[in-house]
């Protein structure tokens, strides 16, 4: 089976990207918060996800507002039918 790596929304950080780590003190004695990036998305809100060609066709069809069946018909030789 052929799979393609895409970027999907990070499920771990739920679109937070950075998490509170600790408070620190600057040279003037003022406290400020320190944050660390999400360990999965590294602050990008994204994570890598491997998908099969059928799911890729569905994603592409929804991105361009085309019925998934049309994409499947166009790619019927490349995507094995599951039915």
PDB file of N, CA, C and O in Angstrom:
ATOM      1  N   UNK A   1       0.833  -1.172   0.000  1.00  0.00           N
ATOM      2  CA  UNK A   1       0.000   0.000   0.000  1.00  0.00           C
ATOM      3  C   UNK A   1       0.885   1.246   0.000  1.00  0.00           C
ATOM      4  O   UNK A   1       1.857   1.332   0.750  1.00  0.00           O
ATOM      5  N   UNK A   2       0.537   2.195  -0.842  1.00  0.00           N
ATOM      6  CA  UNK A   2       1.266   3.453  -0.929  1.00  0.00           C
ATOM      7  C   UNK A   2       0.667   4.437   0.067  1.00  0.00           C
ATOM      8  O   UNK A   2      -0.553   4.582   0.153  1.00  0.00           O
ATOM      9  N   UNK A   3       1.522   5.101   0.809  1.00  0.00           N
ATOM     10  CA  UNK A   3       1.073   6.124   1.758  1.00  0.00           C
ATOM     11  C   UNK A   3       1.822   7.416   1.491  1.00  0.00           C
ATOM     12  O   UNK A   3       2.947   7.413   0.990  1.00  0.00           O
ATOM     13  N   UNK A   4       1.172   8.522   1.837  1.00  0.00           N
ATOM     14  CA  UNK A   4       1.718   9.859   1.627  1.00  0.00           C
ATOM     15  C   UNK A   4       1.718  10.580   2.970  1.00  0.00           C
ATOM     16  O   UNK A   4       0.764  10.469   3.741  1.00  0.00           O
ATOM     17  N   UNK A   5       2.771  11.305   3.242  1.00  0.00           N
ATOM     18  CA  UNK A   5       2.859  12.075   4.485  1.00  0.00           C
ATOM     19  C   UNK A   5       2.243  13.458   4.260  1.00  0.00           C
ATOM     20  O   UNK A   5       2.645  14.186   3.353  1.00  0.00           O
ATOM     21  N   UNK A   6       1.259  13.810   5.101  1.00  0.00           N
ATOM     22  CA  UNK A   6       0.629  15.133   5.026  1.00  0.00           C
ATOM     23  C   UNK A   6       0.772  15.814   6.387  1.00  0.00           C
ATOM     24  O   UNK A   6       1.131  15.168   7.372  1.00  0.00           O
ATOM     25  N   UNK A   7       0.494  17.098   6.440  1.00  0.00           N
ATOM     26  CA  UNK A   7       0.455  17.821   7.706  1.00  0.00           C
ATOM     27  C   UNK A   7      -0.994  17.950   8.127  1.00  0.00           C
ATOM     28  O   UNK A   7      -1.835  18.406   7.352  1.00  0.00           O
ATOM     29  N   UNK A   8      -1.288  17.547   9.361  1.00  0.00           N
ATOM     30  CA  UNK A   8      -2.629  17.609   9.913  1.00  0.00           C
ATOM     31  C   UNK A   8      -2.579  18.452  11.175  1.00  0.00           C
ATOM     32  O   UNK A   8      -1.496  18.727  11.692  1.00  0.00           O
ATOM     33  N   UNK A   9      -3.736  18.866  11.679  1.00  0.00           N
ATOM     34  CA  UNK A   9      -3.775  19.612  12.942  1.00  0.00           C
ATOM     35  C   UNK A   9      -3.230  18.744  14.065  1.00  0.00           C
ATOM     36  O   UNK A   9      -3.524  17.551  14.148  1.00  0.00           O
ATOM     37  N   UNK A  10      -2.443  19.353  14.912  1.00  0.00           N
ATOM     38  CA  UNK A  10      -1.854  18.620  16.036  1.00  0.00           C
ATOM     39  C   UNK A  10      -2.948  18.269  17.036  1.00  0.00           C
ATOM     40  O   UNK A  10      -3.610  19.158  17.571  1.00  0.00           O
ATOM     41  N   UNK A  11      -3.139  16.982  17.290  1.00  0.00           N
ATOM     42  CA  UNK A  11      -4.153  16.530  18.231  1.00  0.00           C
ATOM     43  C   UNK A  11      -3.680  16.672  19.676  1.00  0.00           C
ATOM     44  O   UNK A  11      -4.501  16.732  20.592  1.00  0.00           O
ATOM     45  N   UNK A  12      -2.376  16.726  19.887  1.00  0.00           N
ATOM     46  CA  UNK A  12      -1.837  16.780  21.241  1.00  0.00           C
ATOM     47  C   UNK A  12      -2.044  18.156  21.875  1.00  0.00           C
ATOM     48  O   UNK A  12      -2.532  18.255  23.001  1.00  0.00           O
ATOM     49  N   UNK A  13      -1.678  19.208  21.161  1.00  0.00           N
ATOM     50  CA  UNK A  13      -1.717  20.541  21.761  1.00  0.00           C
ATOM     51  C   UNK A  13      -3.055  21.245  21.565  1.00  0.00           C
ATOM     52  O   UNK A  13      -3.286  22.291  22.171  1.00  0.00           O
ATOM     53  N   UNK A  14      -3.946  20.697  20.730  1.00  0.00           N
ATOM     54  CA  UNK A  14      -5.271  21.277  20.505  1.00  0.00           C
ATOM     55  C   UNK A  14      -5.178  22.771  20.177  1.00  0.00           C
ATOM     56  O   UNK A  14      -5.899  23.589  20.747  1.00  0.00           O
ATOM     57  N   UNK A  15      -4.293  23.105  19.264  1.00  0.00           N
ATOM     58  CA  UNK A  15      -4.089  24.467  18.746  1.00  0.00           C
ATOM     59  C   UNK A  15      -3.581  25.457  19.789  1.00  0.00           C
ATOM     60  O   UNK A  15      -3.817  26.659  19.668  1.00  0.00           O
ATOM     61  N   UNK A  16      -2.894  24.966  20.802  1.00  0.00           N
ATOM     62  CA  UNK A  16      -2.260  25.843  21.783  1.00  0.00           C
ATOM     63  C   UNK A  16      -0.838  26.189  21.348  1.00  0.00           C
ATOM     64  O   UNK A  16      -0.399  27.323  21.537  1.00  0.00           O
ATOM     65  N   UNK A  17      -0.131  25.257  20.783  1.00  0.00           N
ATOM     66  CA  UNK A  17       1.227  25.391  20.245  1.00  0.00           C
ATOM     67  C   UNK A  17       2.303  25.576  21.320  1.00  0.00           C
ATOM     68  O   UNK A  17       3.346  24.926  21.259  1.00  0.00           O
ATOM     69  N   UNK A  18       2.067  26.453  22.305  1.00  0.00           N
ATOM     70  CA  UNK A  18       3.049  26.670  23.373  1.00  0.00           C
ATOM     71  C   UNK A  18       2.373  26.484  24.724  1.00  0.00           C
ATOM     72  O   UNK A  18       1.244  26.927  24.934  1.00  0.00           O
ATOM     73  N   UNK A  19       3.082  25.818  25.642  1.00  0.00           N
ATOM     74  CA  UNK A  19       2.552  25.549  26.972  1.00  0.00           C
ATOM     75  C   UNK A  19       3.391  26.262  28.024  1.00  0.00           C
ATOM     76  O   UNK A  19       4.610  26.386  27.900  1.00  0.00           O
ATOM     77  N   UNK A  20       2.697  26.729  29.071  1.00  0.00           N
ATOM     78  CA  UNK A  20       3.402  27.371  30.184  1.00  0.00           C
ATOM     79  C   UNK A  20       4.402  26.399  30.778  1.00  0.00           C
ATOM     80  O   UNK A  20       4.090  25.229  31.000  1.00  0.00           O
ATOM     81  N   UNK A  21       5.623  26.895  31.037  1.00  0.00           N
ATOM     82  CA  UNK A  21       6.670  26.055  31.621  1.00  0.00           C
ATOM     83  C   UNK A  21       6.989  26.518  33.047  1.00  0.00           C
ATOM     84  O   UNK A  21       6.874  25.744  33.997  1.00  0.00           O
ATOM     85  N   UNK A  22       7.384  27.770  33.185  1.00  0.00           N
ATOM     86  CA  UNK A  22       7.703  28.290  34.515  1.00  0.00           C
ATOM     87  C   UNK A  22       7.794  29.812  34.464  1.00  0.00           C
ATOM     88  O   UNK A  22       7.793  30.406  33.386  1.00  0.00           O
ATOM     89  N   UNK A  23       7.874  30.443  35.648  1.00  0.00           N
ATOM     90  CA  UNK A  23       8.077  31.884  35.724  1.00  0.00           C
ATOM     91  C   UNK A  23       9.546  32.157  35.987  1.00  0.00           C
ATOM     92  O   UNK A  23      10.210  31.424  36.719  1.00  0.00           O
ATOM     93  N   UNK A  24      10.041  33.227  35.374  1.00  0.00           N
ATOM     94  CA  UNK A  24      11.440  33.611  35.543  1.00  0.00           C
ATOM     95  C   UNK A  24      11.481  35.078  35.944  1.00  0.00           C
ATOM     96  O   UNK A  24      10.462  35.768  35.899  1.00  0.00           O
ATOM     97  N   UNK A  25      12.644  35.548  36.330  1.00  0.00           N
ATOM     98  CA  UNK A  25      12.816  36.942  36.744  1.00  0.00           C
ATOM     99  C   UNK A  25      13.832  37.587  35.822  1.00  0.00           C
ATOM    100  O   UNK A  25      14.903  37.031  35.581  1.00  0.00           O
ATOM    101  N   UNK A  26      13.490  38.777  35.297  1.00  0.00           N
ATOM    102  CA  UNK A  26      14.426  39.478  34.413  1.00  0.00           C
ATOM    103  C   UNK A  26      15.414  40.315  35.214  1.00  0.00           C
ATOM    104  O   UNK A  26      15.390  40.285  36.445  1.00  0.00           O
ATOM    105  N   UNK A  27      16.274  41.056  34.542  1.00  0.00           N
ATOM    106  CA  UNK A  27      17.333  41.825  35.213  1.00  0.00           C
ATOM    107  C   UNK A  27      16.794  42.970  36.066  1.00  0.00           C
ATOM    108  O   UNK A  27      17.508  43.487  36.925  1.00  0.00           O
ATOM    109  N   UNK A  28      15.539  43.373  35.838  1.00  0.00           N
ATOM    110  CA  UNK A  28      14.927  44.443  36.637  1.00  0.00           C
ATOM    111  C   UNK A  28      14.117  43.894  37.808  1.00  0.00           C
ATOM    112  O   UNK A  28      13.512  44.656  38.562  1.00  0.00           O
ATOM    113  N   UNK A  29      14.109  42.569  37.958  1.00  0.00           N
ATOM    114  CA  UNK A  29      13.372  41.949  39.047  1.00  0.00           C
ATOM    115  C   UNK A  29      11.915  41.656  38.717  1.00  0.00           C
ATOM    116  O   UNK A  29      11.170  41.194  39.582  1.00  0.00           O
ATOM    117  N   UNK A  30      11.496  41.917  37.479  1.00  0.00           N
ATOM    118  CA  UNK A  30      10.114  41.643  37.057  1.00  0.00           C
ATOM    119  C   UNK A  30       9.976  40.165  36.693  1.00  0.00           C
ATOM    120  O   UNK A  30      10.872  39.584  36.081  1.00  0.00           O
ATOM    121  N   UNK A  31       8.851  39.562  37.072  1.00  0.00           N
ATOM    122  CA  UNK A  31       8.620  38.163  36.706  1.00  0.00           C
ATOM    123  C   UNK A  31       7.916  38.094  35.352  1.00  0.00           C
ATOM    124  O   UNK A  31       7.118  38.961  34.995  1.00  0.00           O
ATOM    125  N   UNK A  32       8.232  37.061  34.631  1.00  0.00           N
ATOM    126  CA  UNK A  32       7.570  36.814  33.347  1.00  0.00           C
ATOM    127  C   UNK A  32       7.447  35.312  33.141  1.00  0.00           C
ATOM    128  O   UNK A  32       8.185  34.525  33.734  1.00  0.00           O
ATOM    129  N   UNK A  33       6.514  34.934  32.299  1.00  0.00           N
ATOM    130  CA  UNK A  33       6.243  33.518  32.042  1.00  0.00           C
ATOM    131  C   UNK A  33       7.126  32.992  30.927  1.00  0.00           C
ATOM    132  O   UNK A  33       7.376  33.686  29.941  1.00  0.00           O
ATOM    133  N   UNK A  34       7.597  31.760  31.086  1.00  0.00           N
ATOM    134  CA  UNK A  34       8.364  31.063  30.052  1.00  0.00           C
ATOM    135  C   UNK A  34       7.490  29.947  29.491  1.00  0.00           C
ATOM    136  O   UNK A  34       6.796  29.260  30.239  1.00  0.00           O
ATOM    137  N   UNK A  35       7.527  29.772  28.185  1.00  0.00           N
ATOM    138  CA  UNK A  35       6.719  28.759  27.514  1.00  0.00           C
ATOM    139  C   UNK A  35       7.600  27.827  26.698  1.00  0.00           C
ATOM    140  O   UNK A  35       8.671  28.215  26.231  1.00  0.00           O
ATOM    141  N   UNK A  36       7.135  26.589  26.531  1.00  0.00           N
ATOM    142  CA  UNK A  36       7.815  25.601  25.705  1.00  0.00           C
ATOM    143  C   UNK A  36       6.881  25.203  24.560  1.00  0.00           C
ATOM    144  O   UNK A  36       5.669  25.109  24.754  1.00  0.00           O
ATOM    145  N   UNK A  37       7.439  24.971  23.372  1.00  0.00           N
ATOM    146  CA  UNK A  37       6.582  24.548  22.256  1.00  0.00           C
ATOM    147  C   UNK A  37       6.062  23.127  22.470  1.00  0.00           C
ATOM    148  O   UNK A  37       6.654  22.329  23.198  1.00  0.00           O
ATOM    149  N   UNK A  38       4.956  22.842  21.824  1.00  0.00           N
ATOM    150  CA  UNK A  38       4.386  21.490  21.842  1.00  0.00           C
ATOM    151  C   UNK A  38       5.447  20.509  21.358  1.00  0.00           C
ATOM    152  O   UNK A  38       6.141  20.773  20.376  1.00  0.00           O
ATOM    153  N   UNK A  39       5.571  19.378  22.046  1.00  0.00           N
ATOM    154  CA  UNK A  39       6.612  18.415  21.686  1.00  0.00           C
ATOM    155  C   UNK A  39       6.290  17.661  20.394  1.00  0.00           C
ATOM    156  O   UNK A  39       7.188  17.064  19.800  1.00  0.00           O
ATOM    157  N   UNK A  40       5.036  17.673  19.945  1.00  0.00           N
ATOM    158  CA  UNK A  40       4.648  17.004  18.707  1.00  0.00           C
ATOM    159  C   UNK A  40       4.724  17.977  17.527  1.00  0.00           C
ATOM    160  O   UNK A  40       5.409  17.709  16.540  1.00  0.00           O
ATOM    161  N   UNK A  41       4.026  19.097  17.632  1.00  0.00           N
ATOM    162  CA  UNK A  41       3.962  20.064  16.530  1.00  0.00           C
ATOM    163  C   UNK A  41       5.065  21.102  16.544  1.00  0.00           C
ATOM    164  O   UNK A  41       5.191  21.869  15.588  1.00  0.00           O
ATOM    165  N   UNK A  42       5.864  21.152  17.593  1.00  0.00           N
ATOM    166  CA  UNK A  42       6.988  22.090  17.726  1.00  0.00           C
ATOM    167  C   UNK A  42       6.546  23.539  17.515  1.00  0.00           C
ATOM    168  O   UNK A  42       7.270  24.338  16.921  1.00  0.00           O
ATOM    169  N   UNK A  43       5.344  23.868  18.011  1.00  0.00           N
ATOM    170  CA  UNK A  43       4.846  25.234  17.926  1.00  0.00           C
ATOM    171  C   UNK A  43       4.206  25.591  16.600  1.00  0.00           C
ATOM    172  O   UNK A  43       3.904  26.760  16.361  1.00  0.00           O
ATOM    173  N   UNK A  44       3.991  24.610  15.728  1.00  0.00           N
ATOM    174  CA  UNK A  44       3.452  24.916  14.395  1.00  0.00           C
ATOM    175  C   UNK A  44       1.964  24.611  14.262  1.00  0.00           C
ATOM    176  O   UNK A  44       1.385  24.894  13.213  1.00  0.00           O
ATOM    177  N   UNK A  45       1.330  24.051  15.274  1.00  0.00           N
ATOM    178  CA  UNK A  45      -0.061  23.588  15.244  1.00  0.00           C
ATOM    179  C   UNK A  45      -0.242  22.362  14.358  1.00  0.00           C
ATOM    180  O   UNK A  45      -1.374  21.899  14.212  1.00  0.00           O
ATOM    181  N   UNK A  46       0.805  21.816  13.763  1.00  0.00           N
ATOM    182  CA  UNK A  46       0.705  20.699  12.825  1.00  0.00           C
ATOM    183  C   UNK A  46       1.450  19.470  13.322  1.00  0.00           C
ATOM    184  O   UNK A  46       2.359  19.560  14.147  1.00  0.00           O
ATOM    185  N   UNK A  47       1.038  18.314  12.794  1.00  0.00           N
ATOM    186  CA  UNK A  47       1.773  17.070  13.016  1.00  0.00           C
ATOM    187  C   UNK A  47       1.731  16.272  11.725  1.00  0.00           C
ATOM    188  O   UNK A  47       0.782  16.373  10.948  1.00  0.00           O
ATOM    189  N   UNK A  48       2.762  15.485  11.510  1.00  0.00           N
ATOM    190  CA  UNK A  48       2.817  14.646  10.319  1.00  0.00           C
ATOM    191  C   UNK A  48       1.839  13.489  10.473  1.00  0.00           C
ATOM    192  O   UNK A  48       1.689  12.924  11.557  1.00  0.00           O
ATOM    193  N   UNK A  49       1.178  13.148   9.377  1.00  0.00           N
ATOM    194  CA  UNK A  49       0.226  12.041   9.385  1.00  0.00           C
ATOM    195  C   UNK A  49       0.367  11.289   8.068  1.00  0.00           C
ATOM    196  O   UNK A  49       0.401  11.904   7.002  1.00  0.00           O
ATOM    197  N   UNK A  50       0.449   9.960   8.136  1.00  0.00           N
ATOM    198  CA  UNK A  50       0.546   9.133   6.944  1.00  0.00           C
ATOM    199  C   UNK A  50      -0.848   8.680   6.541  1.00  0.00           C
ATOM    200  O   UNK A  50      -1.583   8.121   7.355  1.00  0.00           O
ATOM    201  N   UNK A  51      -1.219   8.923   5.275  1.00  0.00           N
ATOM    202  CA  UNK A  51      -2.537   8.538   4.776  1.00  0.00           C
ATOM    203  C   UNK A  51      -2.388   7.729   3.496  1.00  0.00           C
ATOM    204  O   UNK A  51      -1.417   7.885   2.755  1.00  0.00           O
ATOM    205  N   UNK A  52      -3.369   6.861   3.247  1.00  0.00           N
ATOM    206  CA  UNK A  52      -3.410   6.096   2.008  1.00  0.00           C
ATOM    207  C   UNK A  52      -3.931   6.962   0.867  1.00  0.00           C
ATOM    208  O   UNK A  52      -4.408   8.075   1.089  1.00  0.00           O
ATOM    209  N   UNK A  53      -3.837   6.450  -0.338  1.00  0.00           N
ATOM    210  CA  UNK A  53      -4.262   7.222  -1.509  1.00  0.00           C
ATOM    211  C   UNK A  53      -5.755   7.525  -1.495  1.00  0.00           C
ATOM    212  O   UNK A  53      -6.171   8.595  -1.939  1.00  0.00           O
ATOM    213  N   UNK A  54      -6.563   6.602  -0.992  1.00  0.00           N
ATOM    214  CA  UNK A  54      -8.005   6.847  -0.940  1.00  0.00           C
ATOM    215  C   UNK A  54      -8.319   8.026  -0.015  1.00  0.00           C
ATOM    216  O   UNK A  54      -9.107   8.903  -0.372  1.00  0.00           O
ATOM    217  N   UNK A  55      -7.709   8.049   1.167  1.00  0.00           N
ATOM    218  CA  UNK A  55      -7.938   9.168   2.092  1.00  0.00           C
ATOM    219  C   UNK A  55      -7.383  10.468   1.516  1.00  0.00           C
ATOM    220  O   UNK A  55      -7.982  11.527   1.703  1.00  0.00           O
ATOM    221  N   UNK A  56      -6.252  10.405   0.823  1.00  0.00           N
ATOM    222  CA  UNK A  56      -5.693  11.586   0.170  1.00  0.00           C
ATOM    223  C   UNK A  56      -6.665  12.114  -0.883  1.00  0.00           C
ATOM    224  O   UNK A  56      -6.868  13.324  -0.991  1.00  0.00           O
ATOM    225  N   UNK A  57      -7.262  11.216  -1.655  1.00  0.00           N
ATOM    226  CA  UNK A  57      -8.241  11.625  -2.663  1.00  0.00           C
ATOM    227  C   UNK A  57      -9.433  12.307  -1.995  1.00  0.00           C
ATOM    228  O   UNK A  57      -9.924  13.317  -2.500  1.00  0.00           O
ATOM    229  N   UNK A  58      -9.906  11.772  -0.868  1.00  0.00           N
ATOM    230  CA  UNK A  58     -11.015  12.386  -0.136  1.00  0.00           C
ATOM    231  C   UNK A  58     -10.638  13.790   0.349  1.00  0.00           C
ATOM    232  O   UNK A  58     -11.426  14.729   0.230  1.00  0.00           O
ATOM    233  N   UNK A  59      -9.428  13.920   0.894  1.00  0.00           N
ATOM    234  CA  UNK A  59      -8.972  15.230   1.383  1.00  0.00           C
ATOM    235  C   UNK A  59      -8.850  16.235   0.247  1.00  0.00           C
ATOM    236  O   UNK A  59      -9.258  17.388   0.388  1.00  0.00           O
ATOM    237  N   UNK A  60      -8.293  15.803  -0.875  1.00  0.00           N
ATOM    238  CA  UNK A  60      -8.166  16.706  -2.027  1.00  0.00           C
ATOM    239  C   UNK A  60      -9.532  17.102  -2.565  1.00  0.00           C
ATOM    240  O   UNK A  60      -9.754  18.258  -2.922  1.00  0.00           O
ATOM    241  N   UNK A  61     -10.441  16.144  -2.622  1.00  0.00           N
ATOM    242  CA  UNK A  61     -11.793  16.441  -3.097  1.00  0.00           C
ATOM    243  C   UNK A  61     -12.497  17.444  -2.212  1.00  0.00           C
ATOM    244  O   UNK A  61     -13.170  18.344  -2.714  1.00  0.00           O
ATOM    245  N   UNK A  62     -12.352  17.308  -0.890  1.00  0.00           N
ATOM    246  CA  UNK A  62     -13.004  18.256   0.015  1.00  0.00           C
ATOM    247  C   UNK A  62     -12.320  19.623  -0.027  1.00  0.00           C
ATOM    248  O   UNK A  62     -12.969  20.644   0.200  1.00  0.00           O
ATOM    249  N   UNK A  63     -11.024  19.651  -0.313  1.00  0.00           N
ATOM    250  CA  UNK A  63     -10.300  20.930  -0.378  1.00  0.00           C
ATOM    251  C   UNK A  63     -10.721  21.753  -1.588  1.00  0.00           C
ATOM    252  O   UNK A  63     -10.721  22.983  -1.539  1.00  0.00           O
ATOM    253  N   UNK A  64     -11.078  21.074  -2.669  1.00  0.00           N
ATOM    254  CA  UNK A  64     -11.491  21.814  -3.873  1.00  0.00           C
ATOM    255  C   UNK A  64     -13.001  21.710  -4.099  1.00  0.00           C
ATOM    256  O   UNK A  64     -13.498  22.043  -5.175  1.00  0.00           O
ATOM    257  N   UNK A  65     -13.733  21.241  -3.065  1.00  0.00           N
ATOM    258  CA  UNK A  65     -15.191  21.149  -3.086  1.00  0.00           C
ATOM    259  C   UNK A  65     -15.699  20.301  -4.251  1.00  0.00           C
ATOM    260  O   UNK A  65     -16.620  20.692  -4.968  1.00  0.00           O
ATOM    261  N   UNK A  66     -15.083  19.140  -4.421  1.00  0.00           N
ATOM    262  CA  UNK A  66     -15.494  18.172  -5.433  1.00  0.00           C
ATOM    263  C   UNK A  66     -15.944  16.915  -4.712  1.00  0.00           C
ATOM    264  O   UNK A  66     -15.363  16.539  -3.694  1.00  0.00           O
ATOM    265  N   UNK A  67     -16.957  16.275  -5.225  1.00  0.00           N
ATOM    266  CA  UNK A  67     -17.428  15.033  -4.624  1.00  0.00           C
ATOM    267  C   UNK A  67     -16.304  13.995  -4.630  1.00  0.00           C
ATOM    268  O   UNK A  67     -15.650  13.817  -5.658  1.00  0.00           O
ATOM    269  N   UNK A  68     -16.061  13.305  -3.510  1.00  0.00           N
ATOM    270  CA  UNK A  68     -15.004  12.276  -3.463  1.00  0.00           C
ATOM    271  C   UNK A  68     -15.169  11.204  -4.535  1.00  0.00           C
ATOM    272  O   UNK A  68     -14.173  10.664  -5.016  1.00  0.00           O
ATOM    273  N   UNK A  69     -16.416  10.880  -4.924  1.00  0.00           N
ATOM    274  CA  UNK A  69     -16.633   9.856  -5.947  1.00  0.00           C
ATOM    275  C   UNK A  69     -16.007  10.249  -7.286  1.00  0.00           C
ATOM    276  O   UNK A  69     -15.543   9.386  -8.032  1.00  0.00           O
ATOM    277  N   UNK A  70     -15.994  11.541  -7.590  1.00  0.00           N
ATOM    278  CA  UNK A  70     -15.375  11.999  -8.844  1.00  0.00           C
ATOM    279  C   UNK A  70     -13.874  11.759  -8.798  1.00  0.00           C
ATOM    280  O   UNK A  70     -13.291  11.290  -9.776  1.00  0.00           O
ATOM    281  N   UNK A  71     -13.244  12.076  -7.670  1.00  0.00           N
ATOM    282  CA  UNK A  71     -11.812  11.841  -7.513  1.00  0.00           C
ATOM    283  C   UNK A  71     -11.524  10.347  -7.608  1.00  0.00           C
ATOM    284  O   UNK A  71     -10.567   9.943  -8.268  1.00  0.00           O
ATOM    285  N   UNK A  72     -12.350   9.515  -6.952  1.00  0.00           N
ATOM    286  CA  UNK A  72     -12.146   8.063  -7.004  1.00  0.00           C
ATOM    287  C   UNK A  72     -12.276   7.544  -8.432  1.00  0.00           C
ATOM    288  O   UNK A  72     -11.527   6.657  -8.841  1.00  0.00           O
ATOM    289  N   UNK A  73     -13.231   8.097  -9.196  1.00  0.00           N
ATOM    290  CA  UNK A  73     -13.411   7.677 -10.584  1.00  0.00           C
ATOM    291  C   UNK A  73     -12.186   8.039 -11.412  1.00  0.00           C
ATOM    292  O   UNK A  73     -11.727   7.247 -12.235  1.00  0.00           O
ATOM    293  N   UNK A  74     -11.654   9.255 -11.188  1.00  0.00           N
ATOM    294  CA  UNK A  74     -10.474   9.690 -11.938  1.00  0.00           C
ATOM    295  C   UNK A  74      -9.259   8.841 -11.600  1.00  0.00           C
ATOM    296  O   UNK A  74      -8.402   8.612 -12.454  1.00  0.00           O
ATOM    297  N   UNK A  75      -9.182   8.378 -10.367  1.00  0.00           N
ATOM    298  CA  UNK A  75      -8.013   7.627  -9.913  1.00  0.00           C
ATOM    299  C   UNK A  75      -8.295   6.136  -9.766  1.00  0.00           C
ATOM    300  O   UNK A  75      -7.550   5.442  -9.075  1.00  0.00           O
ATOM    301  N   UNK A  76      -9.355   5.626 -10.401  1.00  0.00           N
ATOM    302  CA  UNK A  76      -9.774   4.245 -10.164  1.00  0.00           C
ATOM    303  C   UNK A  76      -8.688   3.225 -10.489  1.00  0.00           C
ATOM    304  O   UNK A  76      -8.658   2.153  -9.884  1.00  0.00           O
ATOM    305  N   UNK A  77      -7.801   3.528 -11.423  1.00  0.00           N
ATOM    306  CA  UNK A  77      -6.730   2.593 -11.743  1.00  0.00           C
ATOM    307  C   UNK A  77      -5.636   2.598 -10.678  1.00  0.00           C
ATOM    308  O   UNK A  77      -4.941   1.597 -10.506  1.00  0.00           O
ATOM    309  N   UNK A  78      -5.475   3.711  -9.964  1.00  0.00           N
ATOM    310  CA  UNK A  78      -4.420   3.821  -8.964  1.00  0.00           C
ATOM    311  C   UNK A  78      -4.875   3.411  -7.571  1.00  0.00           C
ATOM    312  O   UNK A  78      -4.054   3.000  -6.751  1.00  0.00           O
ATOM    313  N   UNK A  79      -6.183   3.518  -7.287  1.00  0.00           N
ATOM    314  CA  UNK A  79      -6.698   3.223  -5.944  1.00  0.00           C
ATOM    315  C   UNK A  79      -7.496   1.936  -5.986  1.00  0.00           C
ATOM    316  O   UNK A  79      -8.521   1.888  -6.665  1.00  0.00           O
ATOM    317  N   UNK A  80      -7.071   0.886  -5.289  1.00  0.00           N
ATOM    318  CA  UNK A  80      -7.849  -0.343  -5.275  1.00  0.00           C
ATOM    319  C   UNK A  80      -9.205  -0.129  -4.623  1.00  0.00           C
ATOM    320  O   UNK A  80      -9.295   0.536  -3.591  1.00  0.00           O
ATOM    321  N   UNK A  81     -10.233  -0.668  -5.192  1.00  0.00           N
ATOM    322  CA  UNK A  81     -11.587  -0.518  -4.674  1.00  0.00           C
ATOM    323  C   UNK A  81     -11.766  -1.407  -3.444  1.00  0.00           C
ATOM    324  O   UNK A  81     -11.422  -2.589  -3.466  1.00  0.00           O
ATOM    325  N   UNK A  82     -12.311  -0.823  -2.366  1.00  0.00           N
ATOM    326  CA  UNK A  82     -12.521  -1.570  -1.138  1.00  0.00           C
ATOM    327  C   UNK A  82     -13.860  -2.280  -1.101  1.00  0.00           C
ATOM    328  O   UNK A  82     -14.098  -3.083  -0.199  1.00  0.00           O
ATOM    329  N   UNK A  83     -14.754  -2.008  -2.065  1.00  0.00           N
ATOM    330  CA  UNK A  83     -16.098  -2.594  -2.021  1.00  0.00           C
ATOM    331  C   UNK A  83     -16.103  -3.930  -2.719  1.00  0.00           C
ATOM    332  O   UNK A  83     -17.142  -4.585  -2.791  1.00  0.00           O
TER     333      UNK A  83
END
